[in-house]
Amino acid sequence: MKLLLVLMFLSLNAVAILAQSLSQSENPSATTGSQDETQLLQLTTSIAKERYCSDIGSRFLRWKLILKYTNTSTRNILIDKKSSWIYRSMVSRNPKAAAARRYEYDPSASYADLSKLGFRNTPEADSFVVLKPGESFRLETDFRVHLYDGTKDSRDFLHPGNHILEVRVATWYYYAEPRIYRERWIDKGYLWFQNVTSLPMPFTVERNPVVTPCAD
């Protein structure tokens, strides 16, 4: 039941942000500052390490991915230190396709062990980092994409060539209502609990890579 509630929160979060944005555009006095809420926090990705591997008959490109959150607002922002669960990855053929949201690869997480992800009933203030305007926070996460291996079953996976990656990351790891804590911790900064989509990152799938077992 808790898993269902969390997945519902992830999907409805974008709707809530859109509704708030529309409300703010109709009532300028309701804005959180001089910027739209979706522009307050920027997420970029970079590759720290990569390898090609195979597991149970499938081929993958695996990365140690660096997630970098940057406060692009004029106020302090609180964000959970565990904000590394990538529950959706969108890959496009080029920047134009990415801008138009025409994805060639777009899997979403259908199941996750929430206890291993650090989900709790209520948050504690020391679980969050305070980003001042212009400051950044980095963390690493393991991530992989499926690759085409020449078989019919893998034809919808990524083929050799250049691609663009965007990831969707969850930042709220609690079953509690986040707006209560946004009000409670307002003196520390603006509590961030929305999902975040990274800026496009180019990457290349090699044509003839060296592939090793993923378990190595």
C-alpha positions in Angstrom: 0.0 0.0 0.0 2.9 2.4 0.8 4.5 1.6 -2.5 1.3 2.5 -4.3 1.0 5.8 -2.4 4.6 6.8 -3.2 4.2 6.0 -6.9 1.0 8.0 -7.0 2.8 10.9 -5.3 5.6 10.8 -8.0 3.1 10.9 -10.8 0.8 13.5 -9.3 3.7 15.8 -8.3 4.1 17.2 -11.8 0.4 18.0 -11.9 0.7 19.8 -8.5 3.7 21.9 -9.8 1.8 22.8 -13.0 -1.3 23.8 -11.0 0.9 25.9 -8.6 2.6 27.5 -11.6 -0.7 28.4 -13.3 -2.0 29.8 -10.0 1.1 32.0 -9.6 0.8 33.3 -13.1 -2.7 34.5 -12.3 -1.7 35.9 -9.0 1.8 37.4 -9.0 1.7 38.0 -5.2 1.6 34.2 -4.7 5.0 33.6 -6.2 7.9 32.1 -4.2 10.3 34.7 -5.5 11.2 36.3 -8.8 11.5 32.9 -10.5 9.0 30.1 -11.3 9.3 27.2 -8.8 10.5 24.8 -11.4 13.5 27.0 -12.1 14.7 27.2 -8.5 16.8 24.0 -8.6 18.9 22.8 -11.5 20.0 19.1 -11.9 22.9 18.2 -14.2 24.4 14.7 -14.7 27.9 13.6 -15.6 29.6 10.2 -15.9 32.3 9.3 -13.3 32.8 5.8 -14.6 31.3 3.5 -17.3 31.5 -0.1 -18.4 29.6 -2.4 -20.8 28.4 -5.6 -19.2 26.0 -8.6 -19.6 23.6 -10.1 -17.2 21.0 -12.9 -17.7 21.2 -12.6 -21.4 20.9 -8.8 -21.6 23.5 -6.2 -22.4 23.9 -3.0 -20.5 25.9 0.3 -20.4 26.5 0.9 -16.7 27.6 4.2 -15.2 28.6 5.7 -11.9 26.5 8.8 -12.5 27.2 12.1 -10.7 24.0 14.1 -9.8 24.7 17.8 -9.3 22.0 19.9 -7.8 22.5 23.7 -8.0 20.4 26.4 -6.3 19.6 28.8 -9.0 17.2 30.9 -6.9 17.8 33.8 -4.5 16.9 32.0 -1.3 18.2 29.0 0.6 16.9 25.6 -0.5 16.7 22.4 1.6 17.0 19.1 -0.3 17.3 15.6 1.0 20.8 14.2 1.0 19.5 10.9 -0.4 18.1 12.4 -3.6 19.5 9.8 -6.0 16.6 7.5 -6.9 16.3 7.6 -10.7 12.8 6.3 -11.4 12.6 7.4 -15.0 15.2 7.7 -17.7 14.5 9.4 -21.1 16.9 9.0 -24.0 16.6 10.9 -27.3 18.5 10.7 -30.5 19.5 14.4 -30.5 18.9 17.7 -28.7 16.0 18.6 -31.0 14.2 15.4 -30.2 14.9 15.9 -26.5 13.3 19.3 -26.6 10.3 17.9 -28.3 10.1 15.0 -25.8 10.4 12.4 -28.6 12.1 9.6 -26.7 13.6 6.4 -28.2 14.0 4.8 -24.8 11.9 5.7 -21.8 11.7 3.1 -19.0 10.2 3.8 -15.6 10.8 2.0 -12.4 7.8 -0.3 -11.7 9.1 -1.6 -8.4 11.5 -0.6 -5.8 12.3 -1.7 -2.2 11.5 1.5 -0.5 13.2 0.5 2.7 16.5 0.2 0.8 15.9 3.6 -0.8 15.7 5.1 2.7 12.0 5.8 2.9 10.8 6.7 6.4 7.6 7.8 8.1 8.8 11.3 9.0 11.9 13.5 8.1 14.6 14.9 10.3 16.2 18.2 9.6 19.7 16.8 9.6 18.7 14.6 6.6 18.7 17.7 4.4 21.5 19.9 3.0 21.0 23.6 2.9 22.0 25.1 -0.4 22.6 28.8 -0.4 22.0 30.7 -3.7 24.6 29.5 -6.3 25.7 26.6 -4.2 25.7 23.0 -5.4 25.4 19.5 -3.9 26.7 16.4 -5.5 26.1 12.7 -5.0 26.8 9.5 -7.0 24.4 6.7 -8.0 24.6 3.6 -10.0 22.7 3.6 -13.2 22.4 1.5 -16.4 20.6 1.4 -19.8 19.7 -1.6 -21.9 21.6 -2.1 -25.1 20.6 -3.6 -28.4 22.5 -6.9 -28.8 21.4 -7.9 -32.3 18.4 -9.9 -31.2 14.7 -9.2 -32.0 13.8 -9.0 -28.3 16.3 -6.1 -27.8 15.4 -4.0 -30.9 13.8 -1.3 -28.8 16.9 -0.8 -26.7 19.7 1.6 -27.4 21.7 1.1 -30.6 25.3 2.3 -31.2 25.7 6.0 -31.8 25.1 9.3 -30.1 22.3 9.9 -27.7 20.9 12.4 -25.1 20.0 11.4 -21.6 17.6 13.0 -19.1 16.7 11.4 -15.8 13.8 12.0 -13.4 14.8 11.9 -9.8 12.7 11.6 -6.6 13.7 14.0 -3.8 11.1 13.2 -1.1 11.7 9.9 0.8 9.0 10.1 3.4 5.3 9.1 3.8 4.6 12.3 5.6 2.9 15.3 4.0 5.8 17.5 2.8 4.1 20.8 3.0 3.8 20.5 6.8 7.6 20.5 7.0 8.0 23.2 4.4 6.1 25.5 6.8 7.9 24.1 9.9 11.4 24.7 8.5 10.7 27.9 6.6 13.3 29.7 8.8 16.0 27.3 7.4 15.0 27.8 3.8 12.6 26.6 1.1 12.0 22.8 1.5 12.3 21.0 -1.8 10.2 17.9 -2.3 9.3 18.0 -6.0 10.7 15.5 -8.5 13.5 16.9 -10.6 14.4 16.3 -14.3 18.0 16.7 -15.3 19.3 18.8 -18.1 20.1 16.9 -21.3 23.5 15.0 -21.2 25.1 13.7 -24.4 26.6 10.2 -24.4 27.7 7.6 -26.9 27.1 3.9 -27.2 30.1 2.2 -28.8 29.7 -0.1 -31.7 32.0 -2.9 -30.6 32.6 -2.4 -26.8 34.4 -4.8 -24.5 31.6 -6.5 -22.6 32.2 -8.2 -19.2 29.8 -9.9 -16.8 27.9 -7.4 -14.7 28.7 -9.4 -11.5 32.4 -8.8 -11.9 
